[in-house]
């Protein structure tokens, strides 16, 4: 055969020689094959890029022909037919450039969760079968499971729910657990030594909170009150009372879980970021705002609930108890100064929630030490499904869980009218508190949004207003932002333009975005600043998304606006009408502020900001002094045996001014008190003769006698 092939090659070569055709060389054949291979690779890369373009964050996008008034679900702006993409799974329509900024597809996320559950259930069966062999029984547990968190995710807990399990009333669907670790079983044997060393590394930090909380929450470890008490005791109670006690027990249990979450944030995450990761105190305070105040409020509330449980114990038993009276405690908790503290703390924490999560993600992405710290501590049994973001989310949701629990307690309270009235009043106070917190959070969010818009406003941007005057960007900060959004405005005939509309306390402002900067709209042929004084709002006939704004200027101006939907137009019209009704008078609040008034306003704002900073520093100073006095007073009092007297005396004399530079108010007051006592001693015989038991009327004599003299009756 080799000879035959060589003859064929020679014959083919002789044919090419005789015919005059060029002989194909080996290099030309190889170059052709390389070109074909390059073309195949280019086609594959093109197909991969197209698949990547069409799929983003779980969405499967397809091209779509849309109308000119369709708005993007991501940026809320109009879409042209060339750049429109639509996901058939979740029915969203966006720009081609906005596909990466869109949230994950909800339908695809549900499918992934189902697949993860299926994988975990299969892994559970495999692990359960392997654990029956005698060889596996002799191995240490660390050689089988890399960490307690993975073991918890695979096997589940057959014991009673631990204190870190989330409350029944808290939804955990949006919290990412440890089930996402698909390669966990593959790393079982390789991580055996790491899991052995992990306990010794994290034991010191976890023991800061675990021991104290286990001692406090030993009475609420069982799932329900019906399982916590003895069956014989349970049979003696009515069905309605049993339901009521189950809900009260759930309230105590979920409050304990919440306090544990706060202590994890304070004792593990915040302390670790400060002491181990060495982050700046300002950064940590931004991630965990008002944490000490929250912990103090909820710890006090939990102690009150546990005291009620202790007071309701049956004589001679440590497990059988009933809480018959809870309404007065709830009324006291959600009214007065305590309610003001709750409102202040939760308003600040909830308003800072997005900024805290954003800053944490940024720091976590760039700080390797923080990554190692979070990776290490979240493997421990104390922090099952309690990451930093999950803890912050649970804190923001906690205050919304109380009305549901209190309503259930009220529904099962039968036969005690006084307790039912107290619970009803507590429920009303709590709803008012939540409503006020929502309003405060909304105001803070709007103020922060107004600051962001002002920061993005072009410094050279200005607009002329009717009646003379120039409106600049600094005028926005004088006002409150009531509502904002993107609308379509009719400009120059029939053309529609996207505009950013700001509804302020007394004006409407039309802005346009250019090069990531905001400027006033100049293509309206009208003023981009519209006063709300006597503003008329009308809907457009036969157009369910259009409306007219007619200003009270000379001459009047009319603006045609179109919203994204009928409901959006209804919202805009109602809010504009409400703002126009409560618009301040121009005499009290001018449209454009003079330079002198603007300077005074800025100075007042700076002074108020400095006052707030000084107040915070003084509060911290008082806290430190109180701790110092308490520590020193306790040491001396233990030696002399009068601790309470010592501490109260030290706290009373905490801010005594003994320096010569300080104002001598105390000696002056003592001298005045002494003079008053002397005058009373002189008047005692007269009062005894007249049998009068009233104080005399004094008149101040400026000359001669430096004190008080009784006024003589003529």
C-alpha positions in Angstrom: 0.0 0.0 0.0 2.7 2.6 0.7 4.1 1.9 -2.8 0.7 2.4 -4.4 0.3 5.8 -2.5 3.7 7.0 -3.7 2.8 6.0 -7.3 -0.5 8.0 -7.0 1.4 11.0 -5.7 4.0 10.8 -8.5 1.2 10.4 -11.1 -0.7 13.4 -9.8 2.5 15.5 -9.7 3.3 14.4 -13.4 -0.3 15.5 -14.4 0.2 18.9 -12.9 3.6 19.2 -14.6 2.2 18.3 -18.0 -0.9 20.4 -17.7 0.9 23.5 -16.5 -1.3 24.0 -13.5 0.4 25.0 -10.2 1.1 22.3 -7.7 -0.7 22.8 -4.4 1.9 23.1 -1.6 1.5 22.0 2.0 1.7 25.5 3.3 -1.3 26.6 1.2 -3.4 23.7 2.4 -2.6 24.4 6.0 -3.4 28.1 5.6 -6.8 27.3 4.2 -7.6 25.0 7.1 -6.4 27.7 9.6 -8.7 30.2 7.9 -11.6 27.9 8.2 -10.8 27.2 11.9 -10.6 31.0 12.6 -14.0 31.5 10.9 -15.5 28.8 13.1 -14.1 30.4 16.2 -15.4 33.8 15.2 -18.9 32.4 14.6 -18.8 30.7 18.0 -17.7 33.9 19.7 -20.4 35.9 17.9 -23.0 33.4 19.0 -21.8 33.5 22.6 -21.9 37.3 22.5 -25.4 37.3 21.2 -26.5 34.8 23.9 -24.8 37.0 26.5 -26.6 40.1 25.1 -29.9 38.3 25.1 -29.5 36.9 28.6 -28.7 39.0 31.6 -29.4 38.5 35.3 -31.6 35.5 34.5 -33.7 37.4 31.8 -34.1 36.0 28.3 -34.5 39.1 26.2 -36.0 39.3 22.8 -36.4 42.2 20.4 -39.7 44.0 20.4 -41.5 46.7 18.5 -42.9 49.3 20.8 -44.8 52.6 20.6 -43.2 56.0 21.2 -44.8 56.4 24.6 -43.6 53.1 26.1 -41.3 53.7 29.1 -38.3 51.7 30.2 -38.9 49.6 33.3 -35.3 50.4 34.6 -34.8 54.1 33.9 -38.4 55.1 33.3 -37.7 56.8 30.0 -39.2 56.4 26.5 -37.9 53.6 24.3 -37.4 53.6 20.6 -38.1 50.5 18.4 -34.4 49.8 17.7 -33.3 49.5 21.3 -36.3 47.8 22.9 -35.8 44.4 24.7 -38.5 42.4 26.4 -38.3 39.4 28.8 -41.3 37.0 28.3 -40.7 35.4 31.7 -41.3 38.6 33.9 -42.9 40.9 31.2 -40.5 43.8 31.5 -39.5 46.1 28.6 -36.2 48.0 28.8 -33.5 49.7 26.8 -30.7 47.6 25.3 -28.2 49.6 27.4 -30.2 49.1 30.6 -30.2 45.3 30.7 -27.3 45.0 33.2 -28.9 47.4 35.7 -32.2 45.5 35.8 -32.8 43.3 38.9 -32.7 39.5 38.6 -35.6 37.7 36.9 -38.1 36.5 39.5 -39.2 33.5 37.5 -35.6 32.3 36.9 -34.8 32.9 40.5 -37.6 30.6 41.6 -36.4 27.9 39.2 -32.9 28.1 40.6 -34.2 27.8 44.2 -36.2 24.7 43.3 -33.1 23.2 41.7 -31.0 24.0 44.7 -33.5 22.4 47.0 -33.5 19.3 44.8 -29.7 19.1 44.9 -29.7 19.5 48.7 -32.4 16.7 49.1 -30.3 14.4 47.0 -27.2 15.3 48.9 -29.1 14.6 52.1 -30.0 11.1 51.0 -26.4 10.3 49.9 -25.0 11.5 53.2 -27.5 9.6 55.2 -26.7 6.4 53.4 -22.9 6.9 53.9 -23.3 7.5 57.6 -24.6 4.0 58.2 -21.3 2.3 57.4 -19.1 1.5 60.4 -16.1 3.1 58.8 -17.8 6.4 58.7 -18.9 6.2 62.3 -15.3 5.9 63.4 -14.3 9.0 61.6 -14.4 12.4 63.3 -17.2 14.7 62.2 -14.8 17.3 60.9 -13.6 14.9 58.3 -17.1 14.6 57.0 -18.4 18.1 57.0 -16.2 21.2 56.3 -18.2 23.5 58.6 -21.2 23.7 60.9 -23.0 26.0 58.4 -22.7 23.5 55.6 -23.7 20.7 57.9 -26.7 22.6 58.9 -27.7 23.3 55.3 -27.3 19.6 54.3 -28.7 17.7 57.2 -30.9 20.2 58.9 -31.4 20.4 62.6 -33.2 17.6 64.4 -33.0 19.4 67.7 -35.2 22.2 69.0 -34.9 25.4 67.0 -31.9 27.4 68.2 -32.1 31.0 69.3 -30.8 32.1 66.0 -33.6 30.6 63.9 -35.7 33.4 62.5 -39.1 34.2 63.9 -42.3 32.7 62.5 -43.5 36.1 61.5 -40.3 37.0 59.5 -40.1 35.9 55.9 -36.8 34.3 55.0 -37.4 33.8 51.2 -35.3 36.8 50.3 -32.4 35.9 52.5 -29.6 34.0 50.8 -28.6 31.0 52.8 -25.7 28.6 52.5 -27.4 26.4 50.0 -25.7 28.2 47.2 -22.5 26.3 47.9 -22.8 23.7 45.2 -19.2 22.5 45.5 -19.5 21.9 49.3 -19.6 18.1 49.1 -16.5 18.0 46.8 -14.4 19.8 49.4 -15.4 17.6 52.3 -12.2 15.7 52.9 -9.9 18.6 51.8 -11.4 21.0 54.4 -11.3 18.6 57.4 -8.3 20.3 59.0 -9.6 23.8 58.3 -12.9 22.9 60.1 -10.9 21.7 63.1 -9.0 24.9 63.4 -12.0 27.1 62.8 -13.6 26.4 66.2 -10.5 27.6 68.0 -10.2 30.8 65.9 -13.8 31.9 66.3 -14.6 30.7 69.8 -13.3 33.8 71.6 -15.5 36.1 69.5 -18.6 34.0 69.5 -18.5 33.5 73.3 -19.0 37.2 73.7 -22.7 36.9 73.1 -23.6 33.3 73.0 -23.3 32.5 76.7 -25.3 35.5 77.9 -28.1 34.9 75.4 -28.4 31.2 76.1 -28.9 31.9 79.8 -31.5 34.6 79.0 -33.4 32.6 76.3 -33.4 29.2 78.0 -37.2 29.7 78.7 -38.1 30.4 75.0 -36.2 27.6 73.2 -39.3 25.5 72.6 -41.4 26.2 69.5 -44.6 27.2 71.3 -46.1 27.8 74.7 -48.2 24.7 74.4 -45.1 22.6 74.2 -43.2 24.6 76.9 -45.8 23.9 79.7 -46.7 20.5 81.2 -49.6 18.6 79.6 -51.5 18.4 82.9 -51.4 22.1 83.3 -52.5 22.7 79.7 -55.6 20.6 80.1 -56.9 22.9 82.9 -57.0 26.0 80.6 -59.6 27.2 78.1 -58.9 27.0 74.3 -59.0 30.8 73.8 -56.5 31.3 76.7 -54.2 28.7 75.1 -54.2 30.5 71.8 -53.6 33.8 73.5 -50.6 32.4 75.5 -49.2 30.9 72.3 -49.1 34.3 70.6 -47.7 36.0 73.8 -45.0 33.3 73.9 -44.3 34.0 70.2 -43.9 37.7 70.9 -41.4 37.0 73.7 -39.5 34.4 71.5 -39.3 36.7 68.4 -38.1 39.6 70.6 -35.4 37.4 72.0 -34.3 36.4 68.5 -34.2 40.1 67.5 -32.1 41.0 70.5 -29.7 38.2 69.6 -29.5 39.6 66.1 -28.6 43.0 67.5 -26.0 41.5 69.7 -24.5 39.7 66.8 -24.2 43.0 64.9 -22.7 44.7 67.9 -20.5 42.0 69.4 -19.3 40.1 66.3 -19.5 42.2 63.2 -19.0 45.8 64.5 -16.4 44.8 67.1 -14.6 42.6 64.5 -14.6 45.4 61.9 -13.1 47.8 64.4 -10.6 45.6 66.3 -9.6 42.9 63.8 -10.2 44.4 60.3 -9.2 47.9 61.6 -11.8 49.8 59.6 -12.4 53.5 60.3 -15.0 54.2 63.0 -17.0 56.5 60.7 -17.3 53.7 58.1 -18.5 51.2 60.7 -20.9 53.7 62.2 -22.4 54.3 58.7 -22.9 50.5 58.2 -24.4 50.1 61.7 -26.2 53.3 62.6 -28.0 53.7 66.0 -27.0 50.2 66.9 -26.4 51.0 70.6 -29.8 52.8 70.9 -31.6 49.9 69.2 -29.9 47.4 71.5 -30.8 49.4 74.6 -34.5 49.8 73.5 -35.1 46.1 72.6 -33.1 44.8 75.6 -35.3 46.8 77.9 -38.4 45.6 76.2 -37.3 42.0 76.4 -36.5 42.3 80.1 -40.0 43.7 80.7 -41.5 40.7 78.8 -39.4 38.2 80.7 -40.4 39.8 84.0 -44.0 39.4 83.1 -43.4 35.8 82.3 -41.6 35.3 85.6 -44.4 37.0 87.5 -46.9 34.6 85.8 -45.2 31.4 86.9 -47.3 28.9 88.8 -46.2 28.4 92.4 -43.9 25.5 92.7 -43.1 25.2 88.9 -40.5 26.7 86.7 -42.1 26.0 83.3 -45.9 26.5 83.8 -46.8 30.2 83.4 -49.6 32.4 82.0 -49.3 36.1 81.2 -52.7 37.5 82.0 -51.9 41.2 81.7 -49.8 42.6 78.9 -51.7 45.7 77.6 -50.4 48.1 80.2 -46.8 47.2 79.3 -47.4 47.6 75.6 -49.1 51.0 76.2 -46.1 52.2 78.3 -43.7 50.9 75.6 -45.3 52.7 72.6 -46.3 56.0 74.2 -44.6 59.0 75.7 -40.8 59.4 75.7 -40.2 55.8 74.9 -42.3 56.1 71.7 -40.3 59.2 70.7 -37.1 57.2 71.2 -38.4 54.4 69.0 -39.5 56.9 66.3 -36.1 58.7 66.3 -34.0 55.5 66.2 -36.0 53.6 63.6 -36.4 56.6 61.4 -32.7 57.1 61.3 -31.8 53.4 60.9 -34.4 52.7 58.1 -33.5 55.9 56.2 -29.8 54.9 56.3 -30.5 51.3 55.3 -29.7 51.7 51.5 -26.6 53.7 52.1 -25.4 51.2 54.8 -25.8 48.2 52.5 -24.2 50.1 49.6 -21.2 51.1 51.6 -20.8 47.6 53.0 -20.7 46.1 49.5 -18.1 48.6 48.4 -15.8 48.0 51.4 -16.3 44.3 51.1 -15.3 44.3 47.4 -12.0 46.2 48.0 -10.9 45.1 51.5 -9.4 41.7 51.5 -9.2 41.5 55.3 -12.9 42.2 55.6 -13.6 39.4 53.1 -11.5 36.9 55.1 -13.2 38.0 58.4 -16.7 37.7 57.0 -15.9 34.4 55.4 -14.5 33.1 58.6 -17.2 34.2 61.1 -20.2 33.3 58.9 -19.1 29.6 59.0 -19.7 29.4 62.7 -22.9 28.0 64.3 -23.7 31.4 65.9 -24.1 33.1 62.5 -26.3 30.7 60.6 -28.0 32.7 57.8 -27.1 35.9 59.7 -24.9 37.9 57.3 -24.4 41.7 57.6 -27.0 42.5 55.0 -29.5 40.0 56.4 -29.1 41.4 59.9 -29.7 45.0 58.7 -32.8 43.9 56.8 -34.2 42.1 59.8 -33.8 45.2 62.0 -35.7 47.3 59.5 -38.6 44.7 59.3 -38.9 44.2 63.1 -41.1 47.1 63.9 -43.7 46.1 61.3 -44.1 42.7 63.0 -45.5 44.0 66.3 -49.0 45.0 65.0 -49.7 41.5 63.6 -48.7 39.8 66.9 -50.7 42.3 69.1 -53.7 42.0 66.8 -53.6 38.2 67.3 -53.3 38.6 71.1 -56.3 41.0 71.0 -58.4 38.6 69.0 -57.8 35.8 71.5 -58.4 37.9 74.6 -61.9 37.0 75.8 -63.6 37.7 79.1 -61.4 40.7 80.2 -62.7 44.0 78.9 -59.9 46.1 80.6 -57.1 44.0 79.0 -58.8 44.2 75.6 -59.1 48.0 75.8 -55.4 48.3 76.8 -54.4 46.0 73.9 -56.5 48.0 71.5 -55.0 51.3 72.7 -51.5 49.8 72.4 -52.3 48.7 68.8 -53.4 52.2 67.9 -50.3 53.8 69.4 -48.1 51.3 67.6 -49.8 52.0 64.2 -49.3 55.7 64.8 -45.7 55.1 65.6 -45.1 53.1 62.4 -46.9 55.7 60.4 -44.8 58.5 61.8 -41.6 56.4 61.2 -42.7 55.9 57.6 -43.2 59.7 57.2 -39.8 60.5 58.7 -38.1 58.0 56.5 -39.9 59.3 53.4 -38.9 62.9 54.3 -35.3 61.9 54.9 -35.2 60.0 51.6 -36.6 62.9 49.7 -34.2 65.3 51.3 -31.3 63.0 50.4 -32.7 62.7 46.9 -32.9 66.5 46.6 -29.2 66.7 47.6 -28.3 64.2 44.9 -30.2 66.1 42.3 -28.6 69.4 43.3 -25.1 67.8 43.2 -25.8 66.6 39.6 -27.2 70.0 38.6 -24.9 72.0 36.3 -23.4 74.9 38.3 -24.0 77.2 35.4 -27.7 76.2 35.0 -30.2 79.0 35.5 -33.7 79.8 34.3 -35.7 82.9 33.8 -39.0 83.1 35.6 -42.1 85.1 34.9 -42.1 88.5 36.5 -38.3 88.9 36.3 -35.5 87.2 38.1 -33.2 84.4 37.6 -33.7 81.0 39.2 -30.5 79.1 40.1 -29.8 75.7 41.5 -29.3 76.9 45.1 -33.0 77.8 45.2 -33.9 74.1 45.3 -32.4 73.6 48.7 -34.8 76.1 50.2 -37.7 73.9 49.4 -39.0 70.4 50.3 -39.2 67.7 47.6 -42.7 66.3 47.5 -42.6 64.1 44.4 -40.4 63.5 41.4 -40.4 61.4 38.3 -40.1 61.3 34.5 -42.9 62.6 32.3 -43.3 63.2 28.6 -43.7 66.9 27.8 -45.0 68.3 24.5 -42.4 70.8 23.0 -42.3 72.6 19.7 -45.4 71.4 18.0 -46.1 67.7 18.3 -42.7 66.5 19.5 -42.6 64.8 22.9 -39.5 65.0 25.2 -38.5 63.2 28.4 -38.3 65.6 31.3 -37.5 65.1 35.0 -40.2 66.8 36.9 -39.7 67.9 40.5 -42.7 68.8 42.6 -41.5 71.1 45.3 -43.3 72.8 48.2 -44.3 75.8 46.0 -43.1 75.2 42.5 -42.8 72.7 39.7 -39.3 72.4 38.1 -38.6 70.8 34.6 -35.1 69.3 34.2 -33.4 67.4 31.4 -30.4 65.1 31.7 -27.3 65.7 29.5 -23.9 64.1 29.9 -25.0 62.8 33.4 -25.8 66.3 34.4 -29.1 68.0 35.0 -30.0 71.3 33.4 -33.2 73.3 33.1 -35.3 72.5 30.1 -34.8 75.2 27.4 -36.8 73.8 24.5 -40.2 74.4 26.1 -40.6 78.0 24.9 -41.9 78.5 28.4 -40.4 78.9 31.9 -39.1 75.6 33.3 -40.1 76.8 36.8 -43.8 77.0 37.4 -45.3 78.5 40.5 -48.0 76.4 42.2 -49.9 79.5 43.2 -53.4 79.3 41.6 -52.1 76.5 39.3 -54.9 74.7 37.4 -54.7 71.0 36.7 -56.9 69.3 34.0 -56.9 66.0 32.3 -56.9 65.7 28.5 -60.1 64.4 26.9 -59.8 61.0 25.2 -56.2 60.5 26.6 -56.0 58.5 29.8 -52.4 59.4 30.4 -52.3 63.1 29.5 -52.9 66.3 31.6 -52.7 70.0 31.2 -51.1 72.5 33.6 -52.3 76.1 33.3 -50.2 78.6 35.2 -51.4 81.9 36.8 -48.8 84.1 35.0 -49.1 87.1 32.7 -49.7 85.9 30.1 -50.9 82.4 31.2 -48.9 79.4 30.1 -50.1 75.8 29.4 -48.0 72.7 29.7 -49.1 69.3 28.2 -47.7 66.3 30.1 -48.1 62.6 29.6 -47.5 60.0 32.3 -46.5 56.3 31.9 -49.9 55.0 32.9 -53.4 56.1 34.0 -52.6 55.5 37.7 -49.4 57.5 37.4 -51.3 60.4 35.9 -53.8 60.2 38.7 -51.0 60.3 41.3 -49.4 63.3 39.7 -52.7 65.3 39.5 -53.7 64.6 43.1 -50.2 65.5 44.5 -50.0 68.7 42.4 -53.5 69.8 43.6 -52.6 69.0 47.2 -49.3 71.0 46.9 -51.1 73.9 45.2 -53.7 74.0 48.1 -51.0 74.2 50.8 -48.7 76.5 48.8 -47.2 79.2 51.0 -47.9 82.9 50.4 -45.3 84.8 48.3 -45.1 87.5 50.9 -43.9 84.9 53.5 -41.9 82.7 51.0 -40.7 84.6 47.9 -40.0 82.7 44.7 -36.4 83.9 44.5 -34.4 84.6 47.7 -32.1 87.7 48.0 -28.4 87.3 48.6 -28.7 88.6 52.2 -31.5 86.2 53.1 -29.6 83.3 51.4 -26.5 84.1 53.5 -28.6 84.2 56.7 -30.3 81.0 55.8 -26.9 79.2 55.2 -25.5 80.6 58.4 -28.5 79.4 60.4 -28.2 75.9 58.8 -24.5 75.8 59.7 -25.2 76.8 63.3 -27.9 74.2 63.6 -25.6 71.5 62.2 -22.9 72.5 64.7 -25.4 72.5 67.5 -26.4 68.9 66.6 -22.7 67.9 66.5 -22.1 69.5 69.9 -25.2 67.8 71.3 -23.9 64.4 70.1 -20.5 65.0 71.6 -22.0 66.1 75.0 -24.2 63.0 75.1 -21.2 60.8 74.5 -19.3 62.7 77.2 -22.2 62.3 79.7 -22.2 58.6 79.0 -18.5 58.3 79.6 -18.7 60.3 82.8 -21.6 58.2 84.0 -19.6 55.0 83.4 -16.6 56.5 85.1 -18.6 57.5 88.2 -20.4 54.2 88.3 -17.1 52.3 88.2 -15.4 54.4 90.8 -18.5 54.6 93.1 -18.9 50.8 92.9 -15.4 50.2 94.1 -15.6 52.5 97.1 -19.2 51.4 97.9 -18.2 47.7 98.0 -15.6 48.6 100.7 -18.0 50.7 102.8 -21.2 48.7 102.1 -23.4 51.6 100.9 -23.3 51.2 97.1 -26.7 52.8 96.3 -26.0 55.9 98.4 -22.5 56.3 96.9 -23.6 56.0 93.3 -26.6 58.3 93.7 -24.4 60.9 95.4 -21.7 60.7 92.7 -24.3 61.0 89.9 -25.7 64.1 91.6 -22.3 65.7 91.9 -21.3 64.7 88.4 -21.3 68.2 86.8 -20.2 70.3 89.8 -18.1 73.2 88.7 -15.2 73.8 91.2 -12.8 75.6 88.8 -12.4 79.4 89.4 -13.0 80.0 85.7 -16.5 78.4 85.8 -19.5 80.4 86.7 -20.1 80.2 90.5 -23.8 79.5 90.3 -23.9 77.0 93.1 -22.5 79.4 95.8 -24.9 82.2 94.7 -27.9 79.9 95.0 -26.8 78.7 98.4 -26.4 82.3 99.6 -29.9 83.2 98.3 -31.3 80.1 100.1 -29.6 81.1 103.3 -31.0 84.7 103.2 -34.5 83.3 102.6 -34.2 81.0 105.6 -33.1 84.0 107.8 -36.1 86.0 106.7 -38.4 83.1 107.5 -36.9 82.8 110.9 -37.6 86.5 111.6 -41.2 86.2 110.4 -42.0 83.1 112.4 -43.3 85.0 115.6 -45.6 87.2 113.4 -47.0 84.2 111.6 -47.6 82.4 114.9 -49.5 85.3 116.4 -51.7 85.7 113.3 -52.0 82.0 112.9 -51.3 82.3 109.2 -49.7 79.3 107.5 -48.8 81.1 104.3 -45.6 82.5 103.0 -45.2 86.4 103.1 -45.0 88.5 100.0 -41.4 89.8 99.3 -40.4 92.9 97.5 -36.9 93.5 96.2 -35.1 96.5 97.6 -32.3 97.5 95.2 -30.4 99.9 97.6 -29.4 99.7 101.2 -30.2 96.1 101.9 -29.0 93.5 99.4 -31.7 90.9 99.9 -35.4 90.4 100.4 -37.7 92.5 102.7 -41.3 91.8 103.5 -43.7 94.2 101.8 -45.5 96.3 104.5 -49.3 96.9 104.2 -50.3 100.6 104.4 
